[in-house]
Amino acid sequence: MDSTPPQIVPDVAGPLRSSATLIRQSERRRRPSGEAPPLPHRLQTSGVGWLVALVVLVVLSILVFSGGLRGPAVTVTVLDDAVVRWLAGLDTPGLAATWRALAFLGSWWVLNILGFGLVLALLALRRFRHLIVVLIVTQLLTMVLYDWVGPMAQRPRPFGVDIRTGWGGWALPSVQITSLAATLVIVLYTLVPEGRWRQRGKWVATGVVALAGLGRIALGAEAPSDVLVGAAIGVTVPLVLFRWFTPNEVFPIGYRRGRSAHLDVGGVRGDAIRRGLEDQLSLVVEEVKPFGLAGSAGSTLWVPVIRSRHATCAYSWISPPRRSRRTTLPGGARTTGTLGLSGGACPRARCGRWPL
């Protein structure tokens, strides 16, 4: 004797069909193990563009300058030194002080203050994952500057001008410009919320890096090629790592504390709700919204439009309505909410209009 209680199925989808028609074969999936879902790795078009530009610039720099000052390296050096000598030769009252002020933006004083302030801010905001990525970016940039690109290219400082600011090591890539660009990108992706303010911050960061590079070029510390390659490295490395390991969908940057009782039904969670309703109840969800956010209770889902894949007409399911009550569906099933046809009268006589 079968002790399994019979299931009450509402007569929404019409008469019962054969199991071959009702059951949809799906690929085999394991039960939920409690592990976090994979991160949505999206570099976006700008991230891919910066990555391609970085690879091209680094490869060209190594190919051109690794063999010493011969062949293409001579041509590039002559053009770069001509720009450096032209800027250094400008004689206008107060211009030298302006160059030094611009170059000070990329000095180690500014970089160290920004770095320590950034670490303290991340610790205070408890953004430990972002802090770990910052440490990885720092180590990776150190290897790129001092172990890979610099020793392989071995480019000297500009010829024929006096170096009137601090410098050290090989000229390509510019260590100060790389560090400044990387620090500003890190600040944008760890402290500035995504959206309008971050986009404006990118333009501000671009202007700061350009002015600092111009000052160092005019003071004879670096050539334009050194600044260009350094800026590309400083922007690309943190940009790619933050978009890959701390996507904004999972680790958003925000300062407005919302109601913790309410559940976010957007993004990955919203997709899971739609997929679960379709797989378990054979319903296609057109929209999922939060309901009653002004209240102090826990969050409630509002699924305004649901279409049955087995029914010949569409119906709406709003839960909960303004006056919640139990409604009897055709077939004896009960639900709390309001049901009504959304596509006009049903062509099947047995469906009729459900009571509101």
N, C-alpha and C positions, 0 to 999 in steps of 0.2 A: 504494500500500500504506500503510495507516494505521500509523504508528509509535507512536501513543499507547498506553501500557501499560494493560491492562484494570484497572478498579477492582474491588476485592474488597468486596462489600457483604454484611454479615451478614444472615442470614435471620431477623432479629428481627421485621421487619414483615410476614412472610409472603411469598408469591410476589410477583414484580415486577408492578407495575401500569403502566398506560400513562403517558406523560409528562404528559398532561393532568391526571392524577390526582395524581401525585407532586409536580409543580412548583406552588408557590403563588405567584401573582402578587403582587408587592409594589410599593409606590411607589418611584420611582427615587431613589436616594441616591448622593451622591458618595463617592468613596473617602476614607478618613481623611486629612486634610491636616496633621495634627500640631498643630492649634490646640487650645487649651484649651476644654473644653465650657462652655456658658453657665452663669452663676451661678444657683443656685436662689433667685430673688427671691421671698421670702415675708415679708410684713409681719406676718402673723398677726392675730388678732382685736384684740388689744390695740393693735398699731401702727395699724391702721385706725381704731380708736376714738379714739386720741390725735390722729390727723391730722384727723379730722372735728371733734373738740372744738376744736382749734387754729384751724381755719378759721372756725368759728362765732364763737369769742370774738374773734378779730382783726377779723372783718367787723363784728360788733356794736360793738366799741370804736370803730372808725373812724366808723361811721355815727352813733353817739351823741355822740361828743366832737369830731368834726371841725368841727362848726358852732358851737363855742363853748358857753358855759354858758347854754343855752336848751333848753326842751322836756325830753326825757328825760334830758339831761345834768344838769339841775338836780336831778331826783329821785334819780338814782344818786349824785350828789355829796353830797346831804343825808344819805342813808342811810350812805354810807361815812364821812363826817365824824362822824356820831353814834357809830359804833363806835370811831373813833380817839379822840374826846374821852372816851368812857367808859373806855377802857383807860388813857389818859394821866391821867385823874383819879383812878385808884385810888391810895390812899395807905396803903401797908403798909410797915413797916420792912424794908429789904432788897429791896423789889420793884424799885426803880429800877436797882439793881446787877444784878438778874436780867435785866431787859429789855436792859441794855447787854451782858451776857454772851451772851444769845441773839442779839442783833444782830451781835455780833462773829463769829458763825459765817459770816455773809455779807459780812464785811469784805474789802477788797482784800488785806490781809495774808494771810488764809487762802486766798483764791482764787489769789493769785500763788504761794504755796508749793505748793498742790496742783497747779497748772498746770505749774510747773517740775519738780516731782517726777514727774508723770505722763510728761512728755517724756523725762526721763532713764530712767525705767523701761522705756518702750517701746524706746528705743535700746539699752538693755542686753539686753532680751529679743529684739531684732531683729525686732520686729513693725512693719515699715516700712509695710505697707499700712494698718494701724490708725493709724499716725502720720499718714499722708497724709489719712485721713478726719478725724482730729482737726483738722488745719489747715483743711480745707474747712469743718468745723462752725464753727470760730472765725470764719472770714471771713463765713460766712453769717449767724451770729448778730450780728456787728457791723453788717452791712447792715440786718438786720431791726430792730435796736434803734435805731440812730442815723440811718438813712436812710429807713426805711419807716414803721413803726408809730408811733414817737415823734413825728416831725415832722408826721405826718398827724393824730394824735389831739390833740396839744398840750394835754395835761391838766396843770393846775397841782398843786402839793402841797396836802395837806389844810389847810383853813382853821381858824382859831381855836385852834391848838395850837402850842407851841414845838417846833421840830425839834431834837432832842437827839442826833443822830448824823449821820454824813457822808452827803451826798447831792449830786447834780448832774444837770443836764438835766431833761427832762420826767419826770413821775411815772409815766406809763403807757407801756410796761410797766416794772416794777421791774428795773433793770439788775443789781443785786446778786443778787436772787433768781433771775433768769434765768441768770446766770453760775454760781451755786452749783448749781442743778438740772442744768444742762448738764454741769458738771464731774463731779458724782456719777454721772450716767448714763454718761459716758465712762469713768470708772473701772470701773464694773460691766461694760461691754462690751469692755474692753481688758485687764483684769487679773484678773477674777473668772471662773472656769469656769462654764459653763452648768449649771444644775441647782439643787440645794438651796441652795448658798451664794449664788448670784446672786439667788434669790427672797428669801432673808433680807436680802440687801443692799438690795433694792428697798424693803423696809419700813423699814430703817434710814435710807435716803436720804430717804424720804417724811417720816419724823419730823424729820430734821435740817432739811429745807427748811421744814416747817411751823413749827418753833420759831424759825428765823431770820426767817421772815416775820412771826410774831407779835411778835417783839422790835422789828422795824422799824416795825410798825404802832403799837405802844404808845409808841415814841419819836417819833411824828409824821412819819416820813419818807415813808411810803407809806400808801395806803388799801387795804382788802381787795381791791378790784377790780384794783388795780395788781399786787398780789402774785399773784393768781390767774392773770392773763394772763401775767405773767412766768414763773411756774412751768410753764404749759402750753407756752410757747415753748421754755423750757430743756429740757423732757423730750422733746418731740416731734421737734425737729430732729435731735439726735444719735441718737435711737432709730430713726427712719426711715432715716437714712443708714447706720448700722451694720448694720441688718438687710438693707438693700438691697445694699450693696457688700462687706460682710464677713460673709456668712452663716456660722453656726457649723458647718454641714456641710462647708464648704470651708476655713475658717480657724478651727479650734477653739482654744479657750483651755485650755491644760493645762500642768501642771508635772511630770507623771510621764513620764519618757522610757521608752518601750517598746522592744521589740526592733525595730530598723530593718530587719532581714532579712525579717521577716514582713510580708505584704501584707494590707492591710485589704480585706476582701471585703464590706463593708456599704455602704449608701447608694447613690450613683450607680454605683460600680464593680460592686456586686452586681447591680444592675439590668442593667448592660451584659453581665455574664456570663450571666445568664438569657436575655437577648434573643439573644445570640450562639449559645448552645446550641440555642435554639428555631429560629432562622433557618437555621443551618448543618447541624444534625443532626436537626431535626424532633423535638426532645426538650423536654418541659416540666419545668423545674426547680422543685421544690417548696421546697427549702431549700438554702442555701449557707453552710457554716461553715468556719472555719479548722481545720486538723488538725495536731496535733503541735506546739503552741506552746512546749512545754517544751524542745524540742530547739534546737540552735544553728544548724541549717541554714536554708535559705530557706523561705519559707512554702509550704504545700501546701494546695490546696483540697480540701474534703470536700463532695461533692455526694451526700447520702445517699439522696435519693429522686428518681428521674427517670422520667417516664412518656412512652412513645412515642406520638405522635399517629397513627401508622400501624399500631400493633399492637393486637390485641384483648385483650391482658393487660398489666398493669403489671409492671415489674421494677425491682429496686434495683441501684444501681451505687455501690459504695464504693471509693474510691481514695485512698491505698493501704490494704490490710488489714493485720492484724498480721503475717501471713506472706505477703508479696507473691509471687505466682507467675503464670505465664502460663496463661491459661485459653482454651480453644478454644471459640468460639461456633459455633452452627449456621451453616453456610455457609463455614467455613474461616477466618474472621477471628480474630485473636488479640488479647488485651488483657491487661494486668497488673492483677490485682485479683480480686475475688470477685463473682460474679453469681449471683443466685437469684431465684426468683419471690417477689413480695411479696403477691400476691392469691390464693394457693392454686394448685391445678393449672390449667394452661392448657387451655381447651376444645379447642384445636387439637392434633391428634396429632403434628404435625411439630415443635411447639415443645418439648414434653417438659420435663424438669427439667434445667437446666444443672448441670454438675458444680461442686461447691464446693471 
